[in-house]
Amino acid sequence: MSAVTTFLARRCGHTKLNITDIITYLYLFFGVVIMFGPILWLVLSSFKTAAEVIKFPPRLLPYRQDTIVVEGYDDPLPLFEVTLDDGSTIKLAQVRRIGLEGQMIDPANPGEIIKVHINDRKPIESVVFGLENYIEGVQSFNFGRYLRNSVVVTVFATILTLLINSMAAFALSKYRFRGRTTIFLIMIGTLMVPLSVVLVPVFLVITKVGWNNNLLGVIVPGAATPTGVFLLRQYMLTIPDELIDAARIDGASEWRIYSQIILPLARPALAVLTIFSVMWRWNDFLWPLIVLSRSEFFTLQVGLNSFQGELNVQWHLILAMTMLTLLPITVVFAFLQRHITTGIATTGLK
């Protein structure tokens, strides 16, 4: 911690701040706000009530109106701070509202109704981090089934992606054959093809083989990714060819060279591709929405769409469930993020 503090406290002026230090800190602060501001808003808004989420102007913290239990009333009554004619204030509980008039009572003397104009009262609020949104959200749709489907899609799609991409990268990096560079360039060129162009052809193929409303229709089409092939090929180019030649002299098969030499040495790049693949598959929404129409096959991202009705959108539940769907991918990224810098930094180095 002291090393981090020392690093953050460094100044170009050594003893005092100069214009370079001020610009640097402002730039860093602006970057932090841009990157983490929406995440902070999402976390705090997931605890807000439905009315608080759509309140304007919006507030950052999850405020809720205080209530009080009064004898003779079944439900807790909302508390207000009422300004009297003499300028003094008093805490009253509202029984009901009729037009511009609020019928209030003193909790200490609930027998007398006090009529107050709504402009003369202000709700008494406090910050509350309640779990009601999470509980209601989990109970409102089949969270367990959607979570299982997302895990199945993510795990098997990632395994298939690693297998196919690593085999293609091995062939393009360690075999000498005519057209190798052309094949690689064509594969990389597919990155420039918009997703909307291939959606219809791929959907027709999936329909033809009968993988509609099947998790295979979500897993298989995106298994081979040009990004993964490029990343692994560039890393495998750094593996000395002499290791492969020595293994061949010792009688090792090509499959054994791939599985026992190439894959262990390419572990940092495989870790990076694993993280990317998990993030892609877990957060994918458009393709599962197209392929899956039966709710028992929905992933979490598609299941969240069920909170959006024709006349009403339950934003407070969407925000809470979005937080739950982000937790697994956040944990995976937190544990494996160090491999990203290691794998990318060493990719393509000789």
Secondary structure, DSSP 8 states (H G I E B T S, - for coil): -HHHHHHHT--TTTTS--HHHHHHHHHHHHHHHHHHHHHHHHHHHTTS-HHHHT-SS--SS-EEE-EE--TT-SS-EEEEEEE-TTS-EEEEEEEEEETTEEEEEETTEEEEEEEEEGGGEEE-EEE----HHHHHHHHHTTHHHHHHHHHHHHHHHHHHHHHHHHHHHHHHHH---TTHHHHHHHHHHGGGS-HHHHHHHHHHHHHHTT-TTSTHHHHSTTSS-HHHHHHHHHHHTTS-HHHHHHHHHTT--HHHHIIIIIHHHTHHHHHHHHHHHHHHHHH--HHHHHH--SGGG--HHHHGGGGB-SS-B-HHHHHHHHHHHHHHHHHHHHHHHHHHHHHHHHTT--
